[in-house]
Amino acid sequence: MALLDFLNKRSGDEKAEMTFIDHLEELRWHIIRAVIAVMVGAIVVFIFINNVVDDILFAPAKPDFITAQWFCDIGRKIGLGDGLCFGNVEVKFLETTMTGQFVSSFTVSFISGFIIAFPYIFWEFWKFVKPALSPAEIKKTRGVIFWVSLLFFMGVAFGYFILTPFMVNFYFTYKLSDLIEIKPTFSDYLENLIYTTVGIGILFQLPLLVMVLTRIGLITAKFLRKYRRHAIVVILILAAIITPTTDPFSLGIVTIPLYLLYEAGIIIASRIGKEKQKRQQEEEWS
């Protein structure tokens, strides 16, 4: 019933005769255009794949990475000496399969294409959903494409500039025994990088998700405050999923910003709740 109501709303007066198949056909073209955008980005990245891998993909694993320099400088300024400096370790990766590098080049291209095309992908999704919204709802969601894209790229940047170099430095400097030599595969590094960039970029949409659910009345600020402890457990689980390695260090780096986003969601829900109460009072007085 909910799906039929949504389709009826987005049909409007001009498209009143649209059938369920017509809606699916329109959705299919939105998806096709989004996939084409991803493929265009992927092709561009594939053309320059060697530079992308050497200068971008492996950059967080290098001791002279810009984030490593920043943290080292901050540690010295606040009196920690070299406590925040990354170890000067030589990071190299193995590939244990004959087709590994070839397959990884397509993976890198596709994921990069998705990141580049993300604003357009969401724009296509928004074009499909927008006809089902009322003018008042459209007005309240003005700028949604900008905010969704901004939060996504902030999450990707956090994973790339903060989480990834910290994880690489931690695992390459951690020694259980001098007889053990670390030789991870390139596929292992790539998998972790995808989790810590795209995964966090998607999770950074939490405030907007809270905003949508609050506006349609599914949650309130009171509800979020009541289940704050439960949310912390869920956030820890999500952090463990994003970081395949579950050491406290990596979990902490991921958990803290996600929890701050949850608190931001409470603030947003509280403001929306106050707006609703104000409108109800105005309607009662009118």
N, C-alpha and C positions, 0 to 999 in steps of 0.2 A: 504493500500500500504506500509506503513512504517513497519508494522509487517511482510509482505511478504519479503521486502527487508532485514530485520534483519535475518529472517530465511534462506534466500538464502546466506547471508554472512557467517552465522555460519555453513552452510553445507560444504563449502569448496570443494576442489577437491576430497578428499577421501570420502565425504559423499554427493556427488552430487545427488544421487538418493533418498535421504531422503525426505519423504513426510511430509505434515503438521501434519499428525497423528503420524509419527515417532518422530517429534520434541516434540509433546505433551507427547508421551510415555517417552522420555528421561527426559523431565521436571518433569514428574510424579515421576520418580525414584529419582531425585534430592530432590524433596519435601519429599518423603518417608524417605530418609536417614536423612534429616534434622529433621523430626518429631521423628525419632527413637533416634537421639542424644538428643533431648529435653526430651523424655520419660526416657532415661537412667539417665540423670541428675535429673529428677523429682523423679525417684524411689530412687536414692541415698539420696536425700533430705528427702523424705518421711520416710525412715528408721530412720533418725535422726531428725524427725520433732519436737519433744519436745525440743531438744537442740537448733535447729534452731530458734524456736519461742522465747524461753526464752533468749538466749544469743545473737541472731542477730536481730531478728525482733523487740523485745522490747527494745533493747539497746539504740536507740536514744531518747527514752522516759524517760530514767533514769537520775537523776541529776548528777551522776558521770560519764556520758558518756565522752569519750575522747575529743570530740569537745567542750563540755561545759567547761571542765577544761582548754582547750587551750584559749578559748575566755575570760575566767575569768582572766587567767594569763596575757593575752595581755592587757586587760582593766586596770589592776593594774599597768602594766609597763608603759603605756602611760598616766597615771595620771587620769584615769576615775574611780578609785576605784572599786566598785562592779557593775559599770554600765553595763558591759557586762556579768556579772555572771547570770546564770540561777537560777530561784527560786527553792528552795528545796521543790518541790511539789511531793506528792505521786500520781502516775498515775496508775489508774486501769481501766479496760474496762469490759463492760457487754456483754453478749450474750443473745439476747431476743428470739431466736428460738431454738427448740430442736435439729435441724440438723445443726445449724450454725457453730459450731466448726468442725464438721466432713467435711462439704463442704469447709470451709476455709483451712483445712489441704491440700486438693487437689489443691486449688488455690495457696497457698504458694509454694507447690511442683512444680506446673507447671511453675509459674513465675520464680522461682529460676532456674529450669531446662532450661528455655529460656535464662536467663542471662548467665548461665554457658556455654551453647552451642552456644552463639551468634557468636563467630568467625567461628565455623564450619558451622553454618547456612549460613553466608555470603560467606564462601568458596564454598559451594555447588552452591549458586547463581552465583558466579563468574565463576565457571567451566562451567555453562550453557551459560553465556554471552561471555566468552573469545574467543571462535572460531569465533565470528562475528567481532572481532577487527583485525585491520591490525597490522603487526609487530611494526610499529612506535607507534601506539596507545597503544599496550601492554607495550612497553618500557616506555612510559610516565606514565602509571598507575602502574608501579612496586612498590610493597610495599603497595598496596591499602588495602589489608586484614589487615595488621598491623595497618594502620592509622584509618580505619573504626572501628576496635575493640578498639583501644586506645581511640578514641573520645567517643565511646559508654560507656566504663568503666569509663572514666572521668566524663561523665554525670551522671551515676549511683552513683558514689562516691560523687559527688556534692550534689545530691538529698538526699543521705543517711546521709552523715556526716555534711552537712551544713543546707540544707533546712528543713529536717524533724525535727531535734531537736529544731530549731528556732520556727517552727510552733507549735510543741507540747508545748513548754514553753510559747509561747505567748498566746495560747488559754486556757491553764490551769491556767494561772496567771491573765488573763483578767476577771474582775468582773463587771458585770452590776448591780448585787445586791447580798448581803450576803444571801438572801433567796433562791438563785439559786445554786444548786449543780451540778457540771459537772460530768456526767456519760455517756461518749460516748460508742458506741458499738465497739466491736473488728472489725467487718466488716467495720465500718466507718474508723477506723485507717488503716486497711489493704488497703482499696481503696485509701486513701490519699498517703500511702507509695508507692503503685504501680505507681500512677500518678507522684510522685516526684522523682522516680528513673528510671523506664523504660521509662516514657514519656520524661524526660529530656535527658536520654541517646540517644534516637532517635533524638531529636532536636539538639543535639550536632553534628550531621552529617552535619549541615548547611555549614561549609567551604568546605567540599568535594562536596556537591551538587552544590555549586557555581562554583567550579573548573570544574566539568563535564559540566555544562550548558555553561560556558565560552568557554571551548575547542570546543564544538560543535557549537558555535556561536549564542546561543540564548540570552545571556546577555553579557554586558561589564561593566567595572569599571565605565564608564561614566553613564551608565544606573542605576547602583546601587547608585551612588552618587546623581543622579537626584531625585530618589524616596526614599531617605533616610527617609524623614518625613513619607511617607506612610508605610515604613517598620517598623518604630517605632510603628505605630498603629497596624500593623499585629502582631508584637512581643507582644504587650500588650494583644491582643486577645488570642494568644497562651498561654501566661503566665496565663491568667484567666482560660483557659481550663485545664491547667496542675494543677493549684491550685484551687480545687473546691470552696474554700473560697476566696473571692475577696477583702480582706482587703489590704490597700496600703503597709503594711509591707511585706506580702508574695509576692505580685506582684513585689515589688522592688527587692527582693532577686532573683527572677526568671528572671526578665526583664534585669537586668544589665549584667549577663553573656551572655544572648542571643544577646543583642545588641553588646557586644564586639566580639562575634562570627560573627555577620554581618559585623562589621568593618574589621575583619580578612578576611572575604570573599572579601571585596573590595580590600584589599592588594593583595590577591591571584589573583583576576581577573585582576588587574593592571599589575602584573608581566606576566601573561599569554598573555595579550594584547601586551606588549612590545616584548615578544618572537615572537609573530605572525608578528609584524611589522618588526622585524629584519630579519625573514625568507623571508618575501616578498621583502625586500630590497636586500637581497642576491640573490634571484631568478631573480630580475630585472637586477642586475649587471652581473649575469652569462650568 
